[in-house]
């Protein structure tokens, strides 16, 4: 809830469902998760997130505000698994089909530590999916410092000599689209998408085709600068 550029963004309503609720639904609709946990902070402002999770019937783990990696390890301790998929709660247009695809790629490559669509980006920002082996996540917790603890998995792809990583790319390249939620401009675009399609998860191809015909919408947030990892 304490976003610096768009406070409270994860609980903003979209077609009768919160931003967080849309992310939870997309993750569930992928059909490949054994468990789903929301990892939020101990800051009192995030009590509202806990209340929303109770309404959504999804478990919650609370941890440090800035040490997000510790939050993930705590969630893994409470809900053990072989691997962890990470979804950020400001991506209300997450595509369940891409979640399923990345999980399938991860399973198909023996000995893989980490797979992500953001290593060599071809997807719009806001639709990225990543998965990390549980033991590799615990190794990150021992080694990662500074901004790597905020971004959870960034130390893995920053040190490929230590981890076996794989970038997942999809064609055509749609990386120029920005479909995440971090600014008022992003909110204007996401709201327009949801106003048009309603309370459903929209496949990327269908969404991209529609936006191709709406340059007025695509330019709403085209000038937004994504923060560098080190700025967190």
Beta strands, then each sheet from edge to edge (+ up, - down):
strand 1: 13-14
strand 2: 17-18
strand 3: 37-41
strand 4: 59-63
strand 5: 83-86
strand 6: 114-116
strand 7: 130-133
strand 8: 165-167
sheet 1: 1+ 2-
sheet 2: 3+ 4+
sheet 3: 5+ 7- 6+ 8+
end
